[in-house]
Amino acid sequence: MNSKVSSVPIQISIVVPAYNESARIGRTLEDVLRIIAERQWDAEVLVVNDGSTDNTAAIVQGFMASHPRLRLIENPGNRGKGYSVRHGMLEAIGNIVMFTDADLSAPMEEAERLFAAIQNGADVAIGSRWLDRGRQTVHQPLYRQFFGRCFNAVTRMVMNLPFADTQCGFKAFTRPAARTIFQLQRIERWGFDPEILFIAIKRGYRVQEVPVTWGHDERSRISYLKDGIKMLEELVYVRWNALTGVYSREVKEYPVEIPATKF
């Protein structure tokens, strides 16, 4: 059951999708909660459990006992990363909402770079591994770099997206942008990143790409062959949705109350 939450907005929501992450979710939460305390962020953390069969949920619940702004959100079974991110982003109450991968390939303190972009007028700030390759602490194997860059090139061509890196799992949104984009999102698995960027541009939001420190984690579950083919199919699905007006539909209105910003 999802934990109860106050309706009073806070400044930052951090969404962490998790599927069978018992080996690293504890360390991830330690790092995230430490940075929140050190930076004195007014923040909540939402871990979205995507039908894990290990003790991911129990580990999160253990942290919740001493961290009242940590929430566990349960998916109805295993639905995919895209579903998990959407679920968490629409449950979040922060005036800035972001998501990060459970492996923290981009360290949590790098979020300040995203927040700064939003402070400077961006509606969406996306972390990039490729704008400044010197910030990569652990490089991907060459075959992953090759397939990743090929997929990004195809994505930019098919979706007309002007970004060096669409797939980095480190993105932040103003609450109004998040409420609109994630209500319209349809893709539930790996290919959701290009879709939400496509929606953001279509709805007139300002998107800024930000170089972030990033280190490859060998435990990444994505298969560039199987998942890559599926993501290519999803690019076609996004274009079809655009042609049929899916991304132009009205969305629910949410009250927005933005307190003084302090990072």
N, C-alpha and C positions, 0 to 999 in steps of 0.2 A: 504494500500500500504506500502511496506517495505521502511524504511528510507534509504536515500543515505548514502554511507560510503566511506571514503578515501581508496585508495589501499595501503597506506603506512602502513607497519606492526607496531603494538604496542606490548608491552610485554605480557599483560594478557587479555584474553577475559573470561567473566563470563556469562554463559548461564543459564537462569532461565525459565523453562517451566511453563506455567500458564494456568489453565482452571478454570474459575469462581472463581477467587482468590480475588475478590473485598474486602473481609473482612480482608485480611492480606497482599496484595501486596504492599500497601503504607508503612506499617511498614517494610516489607522486603527490599524495595528499600532504605528507610532511613538508615537501618542498613548497607546494602552493600555499599552505597555511602559514609557513614561515615567512614567505615573501609578503603576504598580506599583512602580517603582524609588523614586519620590519618597515614596510612602506606606509603603514597605517591607512591602508585602503578601507573604505566603507564598502565591504564586499561580502557576497555570498558565493558559495561553491555548490554546484549541482552535479552530482555524478549520475549519469543515466545508464542504468544496468540493462544491457541488451540481451536479456534471457541467458545470462551466464550459468554454466553448469558447475562452476567451481565455487569457492567461498568469497568471491568478489564482494557480494552484498554484505556479508557478515563483517568483512574488514572495514567497509565504509561505515556500517552501523557502530562499530567499535569506536571510530573517530567521532561520530556524531554525539556520543555521550558527553564529550568535553568541548565540542564546537557547535554551538546552537545554530550557526549560519551555514552549516554543511547539511545538504539535503540529498537524499537518495530517491531518485525517480526510477520507477520500474516500467519497462516496456512490456507489452503483451506478447512475450516470447521474443525470439531472435528476429529482428526486423531489418537490421543493417545500420551502418554508421550514419547514413543520411537521415534515416528515421530518428535515430537517437539524438542527433544534433538538433533537428527540428523540434523534437519533443522537449528537449531541455531549453532551447531558446524561447519557445512559446510559454514555458512555465516560469521563466526568469522574470524578476521584477526590477532589475537594475536599469538605470538610465543609460548605461553602456553595457552591452552584453557581448561576450566573446566566447569562442570555443577553442580548446586546445586538445591535442592528442594525448592519450593517457601515458605515452612514453616520454612526454615533455622533451621531444627532440629540439624544440625551441624553448630555452629556459624561461621560467615564468617571469623573471624580471624583464625579459624582452617585451612583455606586454606594454610597458611604459612607452615604447616606441609607437605602438598602435594607438594608445590613448592620446599621445601627443598629436598624431595625425588628425584624430577626431577633434581635439581641442582647436586645431588650426582650420577646421571647416569641413573635413571629410565626413561623409555619412557612413562609409565602410572603409576599414583599413585592413589590408591583407598582407600577411607576412610573406616574404619572398626569399627563397634559397638562392636565386640566380642573379639578383641585381648586384650583389656584392659577394662573389664566391669566396673572397678572403675571410668571410665571417663563418664559413663552414668549418666546424671543429673536427668532425668525422665524416669523411666523404663516402658517398654511396659506391658500391662496386660499379665498374665501368658498364656492365650490361644493364644495371638499373638506371644509371645516368642516361644511357642511350635510349632505352625504351621510354623513360620519363620525358626526355626532351622531344622525342618523336610524337608522343601523345600530346604534349603541350603545343607543338607546332600544328598538328591536325586540329586541335581544339581551337586555336587562335584563328585558323583558316575557316573552319565550319561555323564557329560561333561569333566570329568577328570580335574577339576579345583582345584588347591591347596590353595583355599582362605577360611578364616573363615567366610567372609561376602561378598557375591556377590551382594547384593541388596541395599546397602547403596547408597543413591542418592547424592554422594559427590565424584566426580572423576575428575582428571586432566590429561592432555595429552600434549606431545610436539605436535607442529603443524603437523610435518610429520606423526606422529602416528595417530593423529585425522583425517587427510585427508584420510588416507588409511582405517582405521577402519570404519569410518562412511559412506564412499562410499560403503562399502561392507555390512553394516548392512541391514537386511531385516525385522526384527520384529519391529512393530510399536507401540505396547502397553506395558504392564507391564513387559513382559518377555525379554526385550531387554538387560538388564544388563549382564546376563550370555553370551548372544551372543557376545557382544562387547569384553568381556574378552576372550572368546574362539577365536575370530578373532585375538586379540592382540597376544596371545600365538602362534597361527598358523602362523602368519606373522613374528614371531621372535622378538617381542618387549619384553623388560624387564618390568615386572609388579611388583610393590612393594605395599604391603598392609600396611597401616598406621593407627594406633589407633587414633581416634578423639573423642573429647567431643561431646556428642549427647544426645538430650532429646526428648522423644516420644511426638508427637502431636496427641491428641485424634481425631482431624478432618481429619486424614488420610482417603483417600477414597478407599483404596485397600480392597477387600473382599478376605479373605484367602480361602474361599470355591470356589466361582465362578472364581475369577481371578487366584487362585492357580491351579485349573484344567486346565484353559487355558494356564498357563505358563508351565505346564507339557507337554501339547501338543506341545508347542513351542520348548521345549528341543529336542523333536523328529525331529522337523522341522530343527533345527540347525544341528543335526547330518546328516540329509539328504542333506542339503546344502553342508556340508563338503565332503560327499561322492561323490556328483555330481560336485565338483570343483568350487562352487560359490565363496568360500572365497579365491581361488587361482587366481582369475582373475586379470588382470592388472587394475590399477586405473589411474586417471588423474594425471599428474605431476603439482605441484604448486611450484613457486619459494619460497625459504625459506631464510629469512634475519634475523639473530639473533643478536640484539644489545647487548651491555654489560648488564649483569643481575644485577638488584638491587632490593632487597626486603626489 
